[in-house]
């Protein structure tokens, strides 16, 4: 019984931690010559260096990563916040990419945001 309670508390704590994944509230893409620029807005309850949104990436449907934007510091007092990445090569014929967020504590989010390229 003691192990069951400990496991239950562990699972509850794990679910609570993952509930604070960075949320993508806006994502935009614009073509610049032969490459693309991505502007991604995140909101996350950053608490400081111990737990903060530390990046986002653009992927293809098969999981191929086109670019990763590293966020080098917490944004405790700047929520939501937008960061950009330019010079991203997108294969010809791709009309949809997927944006995934990350935090330094929980890693890459399970969910993605589909972004249509126009």
N, C-alpha and C positions, 0 to 999 in steps of 0.2 A: 504494500500500500504506500509506503514511504517513497519508493521509486516512482510510482504512478503520479503522486503529487508533485514530486520534483520534475518529472517529465512534463506534466501539465503546465507548471509554472514556466519552464523553459520554452515550451511552445507558445505560450501566451506572450512572453517577452519577445520572442522572435517575430511574431506577428505584429506586435506593437512597433518594433524597430522598422520593419519593412513598410509600415503604414506611412512613414515619413519620406518616401521616395520623392525626388524632385519632380514636380509637375511641369510639363511643357504647356504654357498658356498661349503661346503664339509661335509660329514658325513660318518663315517666308524664304522664298528662293528667287533670285534674279540672275539672268544670264548676263555675263560680262565677256563679250568676245567669245572665245571657245571654252570658257570655264564658267562656273557658277559661284555665287555668293549666297551663303545661308545666314539668316538672322534668326536666332532662337531665344525666346523669352522663357525663363524658368522662375518658379517660385518654390521655395524650400525653407523649412524652419531651421535655418542655419543657427547653430549655437556657438560657433567658434571653430577653432582648429580641430576639435574632437568630432564634429559632425557638420559637414557642409556639402553643398552641391559642388562637385569638382570636375564636371565635364558633361559633354554631350557628343553624339556622333551621328553621322548620316550613313545609312545602310541601304543596300539593295534588298529586294524581296528574299533572296537566297542567303542573306546574312553577310554578304561581302561588305566590308567597311570602306566607304569612300573617303571619309575624313573624320578626325577626332579633334574636338576643341577642348583643350585642357583648361580648367579654371583653377588658377594657382593660389587662390585665397578665399576665405569665407566672405559672404555678403550679408552679414548679420543685419545691418541697417540699410540695406539696399534691396528691397523686395517689392515686386518682382524685378528682375534685371535681365537685360538683353546683351548677348555677346554674338559676334559675327565671325565667320570664317570665309575667306575669299580664295580664289584660285583652285576650286575643286573641280576635278575632271569627272564628268558623268558620262558613262558610255552612251554612244549614239543609240537612239531608239527607246531609251528609258524615259517613261513618262511619270513614274511615281517613285519616290524615295521614302525612307522611313527614318524618323529621328528618335533616338533613344537617349535618355538622361542617365546620369550617374551621381552617386554621392560617395564620399570617401569611406563611409562606414558600411553601407549596404551593397555597394557595387552597382552594376548596371541594372536599370529598371527592367522588369518583365515586359511592360507595355511599351508600345511605340506609337508615334503619331505619323500617319500617312500624309505625305506632302506631294501634291500634284505639281509637276513642272510645266510651266506654260511658256 
